[in-house]
Amino acid sequence: MKPQKSHRENKGVISRHKARELALQLLYATEITGNSLQETQKGYKHLEIDPEFAPKIPMNEFTLKLLNIVLTHKDELDELLKRVIMHWRLERLTYIERNLLRLATAEIFHFEDIPPKVTINEYIEIAKDYGDNEAPSFINGILDRVARESPKGKDIKR
């Protein structure tokens, strides 16, 4: 029996969701290997050639823009995260949590067309798939603080 499409897939949201997952995977691979993003992307593109190992997520403009913003603004994103993460150091977070927070913070501050609530919900969902059991609530709490510090923060109900 073929699974039914979720409400999200029917609305076309899946492409950005998958793009966010791919961005997380590429940042994770970059951080783990110590390679540049360009080297990591070359490896990804190589996988696309061999259908046996081909990634299921296509590279798209949203992924590339998101990655570019994270890498271009990494220091300022990390400084903001350090201010809002209480009782914990950014360096002590898992690679997944740290990169989820970087991606979401970049999206909140640099994608004017995406409401913070949408960004937060998307990264909570990704945290459910890639993080441990406590990751979704941790990500939610931190991103709520990040969103309140953003120019869009005035639109967030307290």
N, C-alpha and C positions, 0 to 999 in steps of 0.2 A: 504494500500500500504506500503510495506516494504521500509524504507529509504535506499538509496544506500550507500555503504561504501565510506568514504572519501578517498582522495588520501593518507592521512596519514595511514589509516587502511590498505589499500592495500599494503603499503610498510612495514608493520609490526612495525611501530613506536608506535602504540597504546599501546603496553605492557609497554614500558618505560614511556610513558606519564601517563598512569594509575598508574604506580608505583610511580611516582612523586606526583600525587594527593593523593595517600594513605599515603605517607610520610608526606605530608602537614597535612592531617587529623589527623594522629597520633601525630604529634608535637603539633598541635592545641589542641587536647584533653588532652595531657600531661600538657600543659601550663595552660589551663583553670581549670583542676581538681586539679592540684598540685601533681598528682600521678607520679610515675616513669614511664619511657617508658615500663618497664617490666610489670607493673600493667595495663597500657593502652593496651599493646599487649595481655595480658591475657583476657581482656574484648573483644578485637577484635576476638580472637580465639574462645571465648565462643559464639559470634554471628555467627561464621561459622557453629556451630553445629545446630542451629535452622534455617532452610531454609526460614522461614517467615521474619527473621530479618537479614539474611546473607548479608554481604557487597558484592557489585558487583565487587569489585576489589580484586584479589587474592594477598596474601602476596608472595613476591618473593625475590630473592637474591639482586636485584638492590635496592629495597626498604630498605631491612635490612642494606645493605652496606651504603647507603645514610644516613639513620638514625644514624648508628653507627658513621660515620664521623662527623655529625652535633653535636652529643652529646659529642664525644671525644674532638672535637676542638671548642666547643661552645664559649669559652672565646676569643680565637684568631679570630674566625669568627666575633664575635661582635665587637672586637676592630677594625678590618679592616672596617667593616660597619660604625662604628662611625666616622672613618677618611673620608670616602667618602660621607656620607650623610651630605649635607650642610644645615645649617639653620633649623635643626630638630634633635631631640634626638631619638635614637633608641627605648628608653623606651616609647616614645609617639606614635610610630607607632601602627597600629592595630595588633592583634595577627597574622592575616593572612599575612599582609605585612611583618612583622618581620620574620616570619617563611619561607615565600617564599624567602626572601633575604638570610636567613641562608642556606637554601637548595641549592639555585643556587650558592652561593659563595662556598659552600663545593664542589659542582660539578665542578665548574670552576677550583678550586685549586687542587682537589684530583682525578679527573677522566681524566687522560691524553688522553684517546681515544675519548673524546667528545669535539668538538670544542666549544669555548665560544659562537659563534653565534647561534649554535644549542641550547645550554643551555638557552641563553637569550630569544630566540624565544619561547621555551617550557614554560618558566615561565611567559612570557607575556600572552600566551594563558591561562594558569592556572589562572592568575590574572583576566582575563576577566570573568572567571566563578565564582571565589571565592571572588574577591575584589569589591570595588566600581568602579564607572565610571572612576575615575582618577588613579586607581591602575596600569593599564597596562603601562601608560606613565611614572609614577613614578618608577615602577620596572625597566623599560627599561633604564631610565637615570642612576639609581644607579648601575645597573648591567654592564652598559657600562663602568663606572668608575672602578668597581671592576675588570672587565676583563682586562682593561689596566694596572692594577697593578699586574696582575698575570704573571707567567712565559710565558704564551701563549700570553701576551699582545703585543709582537713585531709583531705578525701576524695580528693584528687588524689595519685596515686602519683608518687613522685619518681624 
